[in-house]
Amino acid sequence: MGAGWIRARAPATIANLGPGFDVFVLAVRGPADEVAVRPATRDSLQVHGVEAAGIPSTFSGNTAGIAIEALRAATGISQALEIRVVKGIPPGRGLGSSAGSCAAAALAFLKAFPKSRDLGIAGVLRAAVEGEAAVSGRHFDNLAGALLGGFVILGSSEPLLLTREPVRPRIALAIAIPNFVLRTADMRKILPPVVPLRDAVSNVGHAAILALALARGDAALAGCCLEDRFAEPVRAPFLDGYAEARSAALKAGATGFGLCGSGSSVFAFAPNSDVAGSLADAMCDAFRSRGHAAIPLVTAVDNRVPSAGLLPPFGRRFSVLLGRGPPSISRSRPSEISSVVA
């Protein structure tokens, strides 16, 4: 790599997405983390940007540094690095803040060291997820969304099975970001160990239709399928203002409402950006009625592929399956690629 800074950017994400716990994730336009790297005589890391004072600024304690260390171990690259993390995704709000730093760091590493691209999507995910594992557990959803963009569905992590779809722009997103934090690790501890059969069936059915609705750009149908009978019912009581925000969103015309990840942010689907603006304001007013400041965000799914040009030339739709058999890539048409890797 050269002596100058090499930069990369990764978007915010909304994981879980109603009934899609640990399976569904959307990349979101707007908030993003940026990581810059350059060669150095010893490792160092600085954090700037949104709520930077509360984020670890050591190489071994920050998710960006941990992800890069894992990528070095996977590739045998030993170059010491100076890292600058510029936070645009607020931490502890359910918008994939730790994954955003991991993904941006991984993308910067891929740019700096072309040899590392031989890892492919699976190798990069498995290395970079070490940053996530250090703070919230070994979950691939937010990281996959931040690296691949669009709507990502994770069938499994071992073996890796995922598919990526763009979301039609007819679906707008309204998000309310309150000023209090809910830690993912804490919110996972309260999840029930057993799910009643009827609730499991409900989540599977709603998730299946939700995936189709997002691909079709049907905001009404997608909103109807956000019902979650597993995680959201036990997490909602820990989010002060949840009930008020939900009621306000539905009264203002939301087609559906849900938690962003494990919170504290909430989101709603809308048929257009004008309605989404009203929803975001209504949800923020609901939080303010409970004594919490909140920031509205009107946005849409980010269908760009952040890893484009750094990993195999996937189109807008593709699937990755890491299983048995010889490595192969088959194309059914230019916009679709299925990758089967040994």
Summary of the structure (lengths in Angstrom):
residues: 342
radius of gyration: 19.4
end to end distance: 30.0
largest distance: 58.6
contacts: 1279
relative contact order: 0.17
helix: 37%
strand: 27%
